[in-house]
Amino acid sequence: MPLAALACEGLVNGPQGVVTSVTDGDTVILDNGLVVRLVGIQAPKLPRGSDDFAAWPRSDAARAALEALVGGKQVRLRHGGERLDRHGRSLGQLFVVGEPELWVQRQMVADGYARAYSFPDNRSCMADLLSAEGRARLNRLGIWGDPYYAVRRADRPSELSGRSGHYELVEGRVLAAEQAGGRVYLNFGRTWKTDFTVVIDKTALGRFGKDGLDPLKLADALVRVRGWVDDYDGPRIEVTHPEQIEILATR
Protein backbone atom coordinates (compact mmCIF):
# COMPACT_ATOMS: atom_id res chain seq x y z
CA MET A 1 0.00 0.00 0.00
CA PRO A 2 1.49 3.40 -0.97
CA LEU A 3 2.59 5.57 1.93
CA ALA A 4 1.81 9.26 2.15
CA ALA A 5 4.88 11.46 2.18
CA LEU A 6 6.26 12.33 5.59
CA ALA A 7 7.73 15.75 6.10
CA CYS A 8 11.51 15.78 5.71
CA GLU A 9 12.73 19.10 7.02
CA GLY A 10 15.10 21.33 5.13
CA LEU A 11 14.47 20.12 1.59
CA VAL A 12 14.49 22.66 -1.23
CA ASN A 13 12.09 22.34 -4.17
CA GLY A 14 13.74 21.35 -7.42
CA PRO A 15 12.53 20.61 -10.95
CA GLN A 16 9.38 18.74 -11.92
CA GLY A 17 8.72 16.42 -14.82
CA VAL A 18 7.07 13.24 -16.00
CA VAL A 19 8.96 9.97 -15.63
CA THR A 20 9.52 8.53 -19.10
CA SER A 21 12.01 5.80 -18.25
CA VAL A 22 13.17 3.79 -15.24
CA THR A 23 16.78 2.71 -15.63
CA ASP A 24 17.03 0.63 -12.47
CA GLY A 25 15.68 0.59 -8.94
CA ASP A 26 17.08 4.01 -8.04
CA THR A 27 17.44 5.94 -11.32
CA VAL A 28 14.78 7.52 -13.54
CA ILE A 29 14.68 9.80 -16.59
CA LEU A 30 12.20 12.66 -16.90
CA ASP A 31 10.55 14.08 -20.01
CA ASN A 32 12.76 17.17 -19.75
CA GLY A 33 15.86 14.97 -20.17
CA LEU A 34 16.82 15.08 -16.49
CA VAL A 35 18.45 11.89 -15.20
CA VAL A 36 17.61 11.54 -11.50
CA ARG A 37 19.48 9.37 -9.01
CA LEU A 38 17.21 8.78 -6.05
CA VAL A 39 19.51 9.79 -3.24
CA GLY A 40 19.17 8.12 0.17
CA ILE A 41 18.64 4.60 -1.14
CA GLN A 42 20.54 1.85 -2.89
CA ALA A 43 18.54 -0.60 -4.98
CA PRO A 44 20.02 -3.84 -6.33
CA LYS A 45 22.28 -3.01 -9.26
CA LEU A 46 21.75 -4.00 -12.89
CA PRO A 47 24.64 -4.45 -15.38
CA ARG A 48 23.39 -1.55 -17.57
CA GLY A 49 25.53 -2.60 -20.54
CA SER A 50 28.58 -3.82 -18.64
CA ASP A 51 29.55 -7.37 -19.66
CA ASP A 52 31.79 -7.91 -16.61
CA PHE A 53 29.14 -6.96 -14.03
CA ALA A 54 26.69 -9.51 -12.68
CA ALA A 55 23.26 -8.25 -11.73
CA TRP A 56 22.57 -8.25 -8.00
CA PRO A 57 19.72 -10.50 -6.84
CA ARG A 58 16.24 -8.92 -7.05
CA SER A 59 17.49 -6.11 -9.35
CA ASP A 60 14.75 -6.69 -11.94
CA ALA A 61 12.11 -6.74 -9.21
CA ALA A 62 13.40 -3.44 -7.81
CA ARG A 63 13.28 -1.78 -11.22
CA ALA A 64 9.76 -3.08 -11.79
CA ALA A 65 8.67 -1.79 -8.38
CA LEU A 66 10.00 1.69 -9.13
CA GLU A 67 8.34 1.62 -12.57
CA ALA A 68 5.01 0.81 -10.92
CA LEU A 69 5.41 3.73 -8.51
CA VAL A 70 6.53 6.47 -10.90
CA GLY A 71 6.22 5.36 -14.52
CA GLY A 72 4.40 8.02 -16.57
CA LYS A 73 3.69 10.12 -13.48
CA GLN A 74 4.39 13.74 -12.61
CA VAL A 75 7.13 13.98 -10.01
CA ARG A 76 8.98 16.67 -8.13
CA LEU A 77 12.59 16.56 -7.02
CA ARG A 78 13.58 18.05 -3.68
CA HIS A 79 17.18 18.64 -2.64
CA GLY A 80 18.71 18.15 0.79
CA GLY A 81 22.39 18.18 -0.11
CA GLU A 82 24.62 18.04 -3.16
CA ARG A 83 22.49 18.39 -6.29
CA LEU A 84 24.63 16.67 -8.93
CA ASP A 85 26.84 13.59 -8.85
CA ARG A 86 30.05 13.04 -10.83
CA HIS A 87 28.03 11.49 -13.66
CA GLY A 88 25.94 14.64 -14.04
CA ARG A 89 22.80 13.04 -12.60
CA SER A 90 20.45 15.12 -10.47
CA LEU A 91 20.34 14.08 -6.82
CA GLY A 92 17.39 14.47 -4.51
CA GLN A 93 14.34 13.03 -2.84
CA LEU A 94 11.63 12.21 -5.36
CA PHE A 95 7.91 12.77 -4.76
CA VAL A 96 4.98 11.75 -6.93
CA VAL A 97 2.77 14.83 -7.26
CA GLY A 98 -0.72 14.32 -5.87
CA GLU A 99 -2.92 14.47 -2.79
CA PRO A 100 -1.27 13.12 -0.78
CA GLU A 101 2.21 13.14 -2.26
CA LEU A 102 4.12 9.88 -2.39
CA TRP A 103 7.71 9.91 -1.16
CA VAL A 104 9.31 7.46 -3.56
CA GLN A 105 12.47 6.59 -1.63
CA ARG A 106 10.63 5.77 1.56
CA GLN A 107 8.15 3.61 -0.34
CA MET A 108 10.93 1.65 -2.06
CA VAL A 109 12.67 1.04 1.27
CA ALA A 110 9.44 0.24 3.12
CA ASP A 111 8.52 -2.37 0.50
CA GLY A 112 11.95 -3.99 0.74
CA TYR A 113 13.21 -3.06 -2.72
CA ALA A 114 16.13 -0.89 -1.55
CA ARG A 115 18.46 -0.25 1.37
CA ALA A 116 18.96 3.09 3.08
CA TYR A 117 22.19 4.51 1.67
CA SER A 118 23.63 7.88 2.62
CA PHE A 119 26.50 10.03 1.42
CA PRO A 120 28.55 12.53 3.42
CA ASP A 121 27.18 15.34 1.22
CA ASN A 122 23.60 13.99 1.19
CA ARG A 123 22.37 12.97 4.64
CA SER A 124 18.84 14.39 4.76
CA CYS A 125 15.87 12.19 5.64
CA MET A 126 18.01 9.26 6.79
CA ALA A 127 16.24 8.75 10.13
CA ASP A 128 12.95 8.03 8.33
CA LEU A 129 14.61 5.82 5.73
CA LEU A 130 16.51 3.80 8.33
CA SER A 131 13.29 3.30 10.29
CA ALA A 132 11.45 2.11 7.18
CA GLU A 133 14.32 -0.23 6.33
CA GLY A 134 14.25 -1.73 9.81
CA ARG A 135 10.57 -2.65 9.51
CA ALA A 136 11.05 -4.16 6.05
CA ARG A 137 14.04 -6.16 7.23
CA LEU A 138 12.16 -7.45 10.28
CA ASN A 139 9.33 -8.64 8.02
CA ARG A 140 11.77 -10.08 5.43
CA LEU A 141 10.20 -8.08 2.62
CA GLY A 142 11.74 -8.00 -0.84
CA ILE A 143 15.53 -8.15 -0.76
CA TRP A 144 15.52 -9.05 2.93
CA GLY A 145 14.35 -12.54 2.08
CA ASP A 146 17.51 -13.12 0.02
CA PRO A 147 20.75 -14.28 1.75
CA TYR A 148 22.75 -11.93 -0.48
CA TYR A 149 21.49 -8.99 1.60
CA ALA A 150 21.65 -10.63 5.03
CA VAL A 151 23.05 -8.60 7.90
CA ARG A 152 26.57 -9.94 8.53
CA ARG A 153 28.08 -10.74 11.91
CA ALA A 154 31.13 -8.77 13.00
CA ASP A 155 32.44 -11.77 14.94
CA ARG A 156 32.81 -13.79 11.72
CA PRO A 157 35.64 -11.93 9.96
CA SER A 158 36.45 -14.77 7.58
CA GLU A 159 32.96 -14.48 6.08
CA LEU A 160 33.32 -10.71 5.80
CA SER A 161 36.65 -11.04 4.01
CA GLY A 162 34.78 -12.97 1.35
CA ARG A 163 32.47 -9.96 0.90
CA SER A 164 35.25 -7.50 0.04
CA GLY A 165 34.00 -5.04 -2.57
CA HIS A 166 30.38 -5.47 -1.45
CA TYR A 167 28.11 -3.03 0.36
CA GLU A 168 27.14 -4.70 3.63
CA LEU A 169 25.31 -4.22 6.90
CA VAL A 170 27.37 -5.60 9.79
CA GLU A 171 26.26 -6.00 13.41
CA GLY A 172 28.39 -6.58 16.44
CA ARG A 173 29.64 -5.30 19.77
CA VAL A 174 32.57 -2.88 19.74
CA LEU A 175 35.38 -4.41 21.77
CA ALA A 176 37.52 -1.26 21.81
CA ALA A 177 37.44 2.28 20.40
CA GLU A 178 40.89 3.79 19.92
CA GLN A 179 42.39 6.86 18.25
CA ALA A 180 45.69 6.80 16.37
CA GLY A 181 47.17 8.99 13.68
CA GLY A 182 44.09 11.22 13.44
CA ARG A 183 41.75 8.26 12.95
CA VAL A 184 39.39 6.37 15.24
CA TYR A 185 39.33 2.59 15.01
CA LEU A 186 36.39 0.57 16.26
CA ASN A 187 37.68 -2.94 16.86
CA PHE A 188 35.30 -5.89 16.99
CA GLY A 189 37.92 -8.47 17.94
CA ARG A 190 41.23 -8.77 19.74
CA THR A 191 43.36 -9.36 16.65
CA TRP A 192 43.18 -6.22 14.53
CA LYS A 193 45.18 -7.81 11.72
CA THR A 194 42.37 -10.28 11.02
CA ASP A 195 39.23 -9.14 12.86
CA PHE A 196 36.58 -6.73 11.57
CA THR A 197 37.34 -3.03 12.06
CA VAL A 198 35.55 0.27 11.40
CA VAL A 199 37.81 3.16 10.40
CA ILE A 200 36.77 6.81 10.86
CA ASP A 201 39.23 9.36 9.41
CA LYS A 202 39.85 12.96 10.43
CA THR A 203 37.34 14.49 8.00
CA ALA A 204 34.63 12.09 9.12
CA LEU A 205 35.44 12.80 12.78
CA GLY A 206 34.68 16.45 12.06
CA ARG A 207 31.20 15.47 10.92
CA PHE A 208 30.69 13.40 14.06
CA GLY A 209 31.81 16.35 16.15
CA LYS A 210 29.37 18.74 14.46
CA ASP A 211 26.57 16.34 15.36
CA GLY A 212 27.76 16.15 18.97
CA LEU A 213 28.83 12.51 18.63
CA ASP A 214 32.02 10.93 19.90
CA PRO A 215 32.83 7.53 18.35
CA LEU A 216 35.37 6.89 21.11
CA LYS A 217 32.38 6.41 23.42
CA LEU A 218 31.16 3.45 21.38
CA ALA A 219 33.31 0.93 23.24
CA ASP A 220 31.04 -1.92 24.43
CA ALA A 221 28.14 -0.67 22.31
CA LEU A 222 26.18 -3.02 20.08
CA VAL A 223 26.06 -1.35 16.66
CA ARG A 224 25.00 -1.88 13.08
CA VAL A 225 27.45 -0.48 10.52
CA ARG A 226 26.79 -0.07 6.82
CA GLY A 227 29.29 0.54 4.06
CA TRP A 228 31.62 -0.96 1.48
CA VAL A 229 33.82 -3.76 2.78
CA ASP A 230 37.51 -3.87 1.93
CA ASP A 231 40.20 -6.20 3.20
CA TYR A 232 43.23 -4.40 4.60
CA ASP A 233 44.59 -5.87 7.82
CA GLY A 234 41.37 -7.84 8.02
CA PRO A 235 37.90 -6.88 6.76
CA ARG A 236 36.90 -3.29 7.45
CA ILE A 237 34.42 -0.57 6.58
CA GLU A 238 35.47 3.05 6.27
CA VAL A 239 32.83 5.29 7.82
CA THR A 240 32.59 8.80 6.39
CA HIS A 241 29.56 10.15 8.30
CA PRO A 242 27.48 9.31 11.39
CA GLU A 243 24.47 7.81 9.59
CA GLN A 244 26.56 4.76 8.73
CA ILE A 245 26.51 3.65 12.38
CA GLU A 246 23.30 2.74 14.20
CA ILE A 247 23.62 2.25 17.95
CA LEU A 248 21.47 -0.74 18.93
CA ALA A 249 22.38 -1.01 22.63
CA THR A 250 24.88 0.28 25.17
CA ARG A 251 26.07 -1.30 28.38
N, C-alpha and C positions, 0 to 999 in steps of 0.2 A: 504494500500500500504506500503510495507517495506520501512523503512527509512535507508539511509546510515548512517554509524557510524560517529558521531561527535567526534572531538578530545577531550579527557578528560585528562588534563595535569597531569603528575606525576605518571601515572600507570606504573607498572613493569610487563613485560611479565612473564606469568606462564606456566603451562603445557597445552598441546593440547590433543585432543582425539575426538572420535566420540560418540555422544549421543546415548546410547542404551536404556535408560529408562527415562521417565518423571514422577517423583513421585507426584508432585503437581505443582501449578502455579509458584513456585520459587525454585524448587529443581530438579536437573537432575543427572543421573548417566552416567559416560563415560565408554568406552570399556576397559580402563585401571583400572577400579574399583573405580575411584575417584568419590566421592559424592560431588556435588557442590551446595552450597546454593548461589543463586543469590543475592548478597548483594546490598543494595540500594533500594530494593523494598519489598513490602509485598503483596502477592497475597492472595485471600480468602483461608482459611484453610480447609483441608480435615481431616476426623477423623484418617486416616492412622492406623487402627486397634484398636483404642480406643473406647470402647463401651459407655463411658460416655461423649463423645465429639460430639456435633452436627456440621455438616458441615456448614460453612458460605455460605450464598447465593452467587451464581455464581462461586463456587469453581470448579465444573466440567468444566464449560466453560473456566475458567482460565487455567486449566491443558491442555485442548484441544488446546487452543491458543498457549501455549508454545510448545506443541508437534508439532503443525504445523510449528512453527518457526525453531525448532532445531532437531526434531526427525530424527535420522540417518545421521546427518550432522557433518562435521568436525568443531570443535569449539576451540577457544583459551581463556584461562582464564588470566585476567590481574588483578593485585593486587594494591589496593590503601590504604591499611590499614592492620589490623590484617588478617592473612591468614588462620587461623583455628578457628572454634567455639568450644564450650565445648562438642559438640557431635562428634568432629573429622571431620566435613565436611569442605571442602575447601571453602574459601570465596573470591569473586572477581567479577569483571565485566566480563560478558561473551560476546564473539563476534563470530558470524558465519564467518568462513574463506571464503573469496571470494573477488571479485572486483565489487562493493565496499563491505567492511565488513558490517555486520549488528550488531549493538549494541542491544543485546537482551533485557536488562532491559529497555532501553528507548522505544523500540518498544512495550513492554508489557504495560508500563505506558501510552504511547501515544494512544494505542488502548483501554484503559480503563479496562484492566484486572488486574491491580495492582496499589497500592498506593506507592508513594515515602516514604521510610522508612529508616532512618539513625541510626547509632550507634555511640557512642562517640569514638570508635576506628576504625570506617569505615565511613568517611564523604566525600570521594571523589565523584565528579560528581553530587553532590546533586542539584546544581543550574540548570543544564540541566534537571534533573529528575523532579524537582519541576515545572519547566516551562512546561514540557510535561504534567504533571498531571493537571495543571491549564487549559490547552486547552481541555483535555479530559473531565474534570469536567464541563466546560462551555458548552460543546456540549453533555453532558449527555451520554457519551459513556460507554458501558460495565457496570461496577459496579455502575457508577454514576447515572444510571437510577433506582437504587434500594434504597428504603428508609433506608435500613440497613446501608448504607455508607454515608448517608446525612451529610453535615457539620452541627454540632450542634451550638446552640446559647448559648453564655456564660451567657446571662441574663435570662436563664431558668434553674436554678440549679436543680429543682426537676426532670426535664427530664434527666439531666446528672447523677444524683444520680442513676437513673435506669439503667445507662450504665456502672456502676462500673465493672471493670474487662475487659472492651472492649477497643480496640484501636480506638481513635476518633480524628476527626478534629473539633476544636471548634473556633468560631469567636466571637470577641467582643471587646469593648473598655476598656482599662485598667483604672480603676477608681483611683488606687493609686499603687505606687511602693515603697516598704518599705524594709529596711534591719533590721534583728533581729537575734541574735544568730548565726552569720556567714552565714545566708541564706537571699536570696531576695524573697519577696512575691509579686506577681502581683495579686492585688485584683480587681475583676470584679463586686463587689457589696459592699454595706456598712456593711453588716453583715457577717464577715468572718467565723462565725460558721456554716453558711448555704449556703453562696454564693460560686460561682466557684472561685478557686484560682490556680495560677501557682506557684510552689515552685522550686527554683534554689539553690542547696546547694553549699558549699564552693568549692568542686572539680569542679563542673560545672562552677562556677563563674571564676575560673582560665582559663577555655577554652574560655569563653566570653572575658576575659581580653586579652588573646593572640591574639584574632581576632580584638582587638580594639573596642569592644562593651561593653556598660554599660547598663544592664537591668534596672537600676534605672531611666534611661532617657525615659523609655517606658510609663510613666504616661501620660494619655490622648491619647495614640496611639491606633489605630484600628489594631488588630493583628489576625492572625490565628495560633493557637497552635495545635500541633499534639503529641499524646502520649497515654499511658495507663491511664485510669481513675480509681482512687480509691476514697473512700469516708471516709475521716478522717477530722472532722470539716468541713463538706460540701464536695462536689465533687472537686477533684483537679487533676492536672497532674504534675508529677515531670519531670522537664526539665533537661537533662544531658548535652546538647550541643546546640550551637546556631541555628543549622539547624531546630530545632523543632519549632522555632518561625519565622513566616513570618510577616513583618511589611507591612500592607496594606495602612495605611494613618497616618499622624501625624497632630496635630493641630498647 
